[in-house]
Amino acid sequence: MPSLSPAIAEIRLAVRTALADLHEGSTVVVALSGGADSLALAAAAAFEGSRLGLRVRSVTVDHGLQDASDAVAARAARTATSLGLDALVVTVDVGAEGGPEAAARDARYRVLRDAAADAGAVAVLLGHTLDDQAETVLLGLARGSGAASLQGMAPVRDDDGLRWVRPLLRVRRETTRAFCAASDLEFWDDPHNLEDRFARVRVRERVLPVLESELGPGIAEALARTAEQLREDAEAFDEMIHETIEDIVEHAEAGISVSVAALAANPAALRNRIIRLVVDSEFGVSLTRLQTLEVARLATDWTGQGPIDLPSCSAARIGGRIVFTAR
């Protein structure tokens, strides 16, 4: 028998590991664009899923943003069918809020969530690779948006009973292309991946190659390791925050309040995370670093200032508490 391609072996192992704890008979959805990453993921999921007794179906979202996008989506579905998967194509209207990339992503995730619900799926598999992770970390670093962005994408995220899984986060993009070549699978190269107007493309085509050239090979792997380490730190912080919040947070009229003394006594990193978490959980908005620091000053450097206007709420120091009130 011919030996198994190393690329096929690597990706099948990654997918097998990601699916190993799912119950036999469960359904999983694979997000399939037709590109090399998602096609390699779909093929490996079809192979490993059948061995694990899982039902696997693909969902291809036609965003309608490019000429002949319907033909690309139809071809991806035909390939999925040839792999033994149930294939679904959904056409969406992409809005403009947040820019074309964000709007397309939001529309795609809505479709995937709805498709998973309709199929009774327990997990959605996404084809992001180590290269995607490295690009995400660099973009987060450039925005100066803190450790939350530098954590990159989580390999597994549970959201309202649905598991979002990225089995290929330790796999290089070139490996997915080698998988497709070894499997005789024709993939689609998205022309948007070459358009300089997208920041991610500039990072991929210009920034990372320069870093590799000037600092030596292994930059992408190092960035991915950084994201993994920061995620571990964040998980530890989150546990500390939830334990702390139980003692220092109280519900207030039309809002929520936090003990000034407790905030002031905590280290800045923990204090700022508590403020962001309280506002996000109560009002569903994310504070910028500047907004967070202004709220923190109500506890650490109060000279009578306030109230502070924030998205959807305001913050004011009243007695020994900082009170967040809906606006």
C-alpha positions in Angstrom: 0.0 0.0 0.0 1.3 3.5 -0.8 2.4 5.5 2.3 0.0 8.2 3.6 1.0 11.8 2.7 2.5 13.6 5.7 0.1 16.5 5.1 -2.9 14.2 5.1 -1.7 12.4 8.2 -1.1 15.7 10.1 -4.5 17.2 9.3 -6.4 14.0 9.9 -4.7 13.7 13.3 -5.6 17.3 14.2 -9.2 16.7 13.3 -9.4 13.3 15.0 -8.1 15.0 18.2 -10.7 17.8 18.0 -13.6 15.3 17.5 -12.5 12.6 19.9 -14.7 13.6 22.8 -17.9 13.9 20.8 -20.6 11.3 21.3 -21.2 8.7 18.6 -24.2 9.8 16.5 -23.5 13.5 17.0 -23.7 15.9 14.1 -21.0 18.4 13.3 -21.0 21.2 10.7 -17.9 22.2 8.6 -17.7 25.7 7.3 -16.6 25.2 3.7 -15.6 28.1 1.5 -13.9 26.0 -1.1 -10.5 27.3 -0.3 -7.6 24.9 0.6 -7.9 25.3 4.4 -11.6 24.6 4.6 -11.5 21.9 1.9 -8.7 20.0 3.7 -10.7 20.3 6.9 -13.9 19.0 5.3 -12.1 16.1 3.7 -10.4 15.1 7.0 -13.7 15.6 8.9 -15.5 13.3 6.4 -12.8 10.6 6.9 -12.5 10.8 10.7 -16.2 11.5 11.3 -17.2 8.2 9.6 -14.7 6.3 11.8 -16.0 8.0 15.0 -19.7 7.5 14.1 -20.4 11.2 13.6 -22.7 12.8 11.0 -20.8 15.5 9.2 -22.3 18.1 6.9 -20.8 21.1 5.1 -22.3 24.6 4.9 -21.1 27.0 2.3 -22.0 30.7 2.5 -22.3 32.6 -0.7 -21.8 36.2 0.3 -22.4 37.5 -3.2 -19.5 39.8 -3.1 -17.6 38.6 -6.1 -18.5 37.7 -9.7 -19.5 34.0 -10.1 -19.6 33.5 -6.3 -22.6 31.2 -6.8 -20.6 29.0 -9.1 -17.7 28.9 -6.5 -20.2 27.9 -3.8 -21.9 25.3 -5.9 -18.5 23.7 -6.8 -17.6 23.6 -3.1 -20.9 21.8 -2.3 -20.3 19.3 -5.1 -16.8 18.5 -3.7 -18.3 18.0 -0.3 -20.9 15.7 -1.7 -18.2 13.7 -3.4 -16.5 13.3 0.0 -19.7 11.8 1.4 -21.0 14.9 3.2 -24.4 16.4 3.2 -23.8 19.8 1.6 -25.8 23.0 2.1 -25.3 26.3 0.3 -26.8 29.5 1.7 -26.9 32.9 0.0 -26.8 36.0 2.2 -27.1 39.7 1.8 -24.0 41.3 3.4 -24.6 44.7 5.0 -22.0 47.5 5.4 -21.9 47.9 9.2 -18.3 47.7 10.4 -16.8 47.4 7.0 -17.1 44.6 4.3 -14.9 42.1 6.2 -16.8 42.4 9.5 -20.2 42.4 7.8 -19.4 39.3 5.8 -18.0 37.6 8.9 -21.1 38.4 10.9 -23.4 37.2 8.2 -21.4 34.0 7.8 -21.5 33.2 11.5 -25.2 33.8 11.7 -25.7 31.3 8.8 -23.5 28.7 10.5 -25.3 29.0 13.8 -28.7 28.7 12.2 -27.5 25.7 10.1 -26.1 24.0 13.2 -29.4 24.6 15.0 -31.4 23.2 12.1 -29.2 20.1 11.9 -29.1 19.6 15.7 -25.3 19.9 15.5 -23.1 20.0 18.6 -20.1 21.7 16.9 -19.1 23.9 14.0 -15.6 23.3 12.6 -13.7 26.3 11.2 -10.6 26.1 9.0 -8.4 28.8 10.5 -4.7 27.8 10.4 -1.6 28.7 12.4 -0.9 31.4 9.7 -4.3 33.0 10.3 -3.6 33.0 14.1 -0.2 34.7 13.5 -1.9 37.4 11.3 -4.6 37.9 14.0 -2.0 38.4 16.7 -0.1 41.0 14.6 -3.3 42.9 13.7 -4.2 43.0 17.4 -0.7 44.2 18.3 -1.0 47.0 15.7 -4.3 48.1 17.1 -3.0 48.3 20.6 -6.1 46.5 21.9 -4.4 44.6 24.7 -4.1 41.0 25.7 -7.6 40.2 24.6 -6.7 40.6 20.9 -3.2 39.1 21.3 -4.8 35.9 22.5 -5.9 35.4 18.9 -8.5 32.8 18.1 -9.5 30.1 20.6 -9.1 26.5 19.5 -12.5 25.7 21.2 -15.2 28.1 22.3 -18.6 27.2 23.7 -21.4 29.6 23.0 -25.0 28.8 24.2 -24.5 25.1 23.9 -22.8 25.2 20.5 -19.0 24.4 20.3 -16.9 26.3 17.8 -13.8 24.3 17.0 -10.7 25.3 15.0 -8.8 22.0 14.6 -6.1 23.5 12.3 -4.7 26.2 14.5 -1.4 24.4 14.8 -1.3 23.5 11.1 0.5 25.7 8.5 -1.4 27.0 5.5 1.0 25.3 3.2 0.1 22.0 4.7 -3.6 22.4 3.8 -2.6 23.0 0.2 -0.3 19.9 0.2 -3.3 17.9 1.6 -5.5 19.0 -1.3 -2.8 18.2 -3.8 -2.2 14.8 -2.3 -6.0 14.1 -2.2 -6.5 15.4 -5.8 -8.9 18.0 -4.5 -9.2 21.2 -6.5 -9.5 24.2 -4.3 -10.5 27.8 -4.9 -8.1 30.7 -4.4 -10.1 33.7 -3.1 -9.0 36.8 -5.1 -9.7 38.9 -2.1 -6.7 37.3 -0.5 -4.5 39.3 -2.8 -6.1 42.7 -2.4 -4.0 45.2 -0.6 -7.0 47.2 0.6 -7.4 44.5 3.4 -5.1 44.9 6.4 -4.9 41.1 6.8 -3.6 40.7 3.2 -0.9 43.3 3.8 0.1 41.5 7.0 0.2 38.2 5.1 2.0 39.4 1.9 4.3 42.1 3.3 4.7 42.3 7.1 5.2 38.6 7.9 7.7 38.0 5.1 9.7 41.0 6.2 9.7 39.7 9.8 10.8 36.2 8.6 13.6 37.8 6.5 14.9 40.1 9.1 14.4 38.1 12.3 14.7 34.6 11.0 12.2 31.8 10.4 9.6 30.7 12.8 7.9 34.0 13.4 4.4 32.7 12.7 4.9 29.8 15.1 6.2 32.2 17.8 3.2 34.5 17.4 0.9 31.5 17.7 2.7 30.4 20.9 2.3 33.9 22.3 -1.4 33.8 21.7 -1.7 30.4 23.4 0.3 31.6 26.5 -1.8 34.8 26.8 -5.0 32.7 26.5 -3.8 30.6 29.4 -3.1 33.8 31.5 -6.5 35.2 30.6 -8.3 32.1 31.7 -6.5 32.3 35.1 -7.4 36.0 35.3 -11.1 35.2 34.5 -11.3 32.7 37.3 -9.9 35.2 39.7 -12.3 37.9 38.5 -15.4 35.8 38.8 -14.4 34.8 42.3 -13.7 38.5 43.2 -16.9 39.9 41.6 -19.2 37.8 43.8 -18.0 39.7 46.8 -17.7 43.3 45.5 -20.6 43.7 43.0 -24.2 44.6 44.0 -27.2 45.3 41.8 -28.4 48.9 41.9 -31.4 50.7 40.6 -31.3 50.7 36.8 -27.8 49.2 36.9 -25.0 47.7 39.0 -22.4 48.9 41.5 -18.9 48.0 42.5 -17.0 48.5 45.8 -14.5 51.4 45.5 -12.3 50.0 48.3 -12.1 46.6 46.6 -11.3 48.0 43.2 -8.6 50.3 44.7 -7.1 47.3 46.6 -6.7 45.2 43.5 -3.8 45.3 41.0 -4.4 47.5 38.0 -4.7 44.6 35.6 -7.3 42.9 37.7 -9.1 46.1 38.5 -9.5 47.0 34.8 -10.7 43.6 33.9 -13.3 43.7 36.6 -14.6 47.1 35.2 -14.7 45.8 31.7 -16.4 42.5 32.6 -19.1 44.3 34.8 -20.0 46.7 32.0 -20.0 44.0 29.3 -22.1 41.6 31.3 -24.6 44.2 32.5 -25.0 46.4 29.4 -23.5 44.3 26.6 -20.9 46.8 25.5 -17.1 46.8 25.4 -15.1 49.6 26.9 -12.0 51.0 25.4 -8.8 51.2 27.5 -9.2 55.0 27.9 -12.8 54.6 29.1 -11.7 51.8 31.5 -8.9 53.9 33.0 -11.3 56.9 33.5 -13.7 54.6 35.4 -10.8 53.2 37.4 -9.8 56.7 38.4 -13.1 57.0 40.3 -11.6 54.5 42.7 -7.9 55.3 42.7 -7.7 59.0 41.9 -11.0 60.6 42.8 -11.2 64.4 43.1 -14.9 64.8 42.7 -15.0 64.1 38.9 -17.9 62.3 37.3 -20.3 61.0 36.2 -18.5 59.5 33.2 -20.5 58.9 30.0 -19.9 55.4 28.6 -21.6 53.4 25.8 -25.2 52.6 27.0 -24.4 53.6 30.6 -22.8 56.1 32.9 -20.4 55.6 35.9 -20.4 57.7 39.0 -18.9 57.4 42.5 -21.6 57.5 45.1 -20.4 57.0 48.6 -18.2 54.0 48.7 -19.3 52.5 45.4 -19.0 53.1 41.7 -22.5 52.9 40.3 -23.1 52.0 36.6 -26.5 53.2 35.5 -28.2 52.6 32.1 -28.7 55.6 29.9 
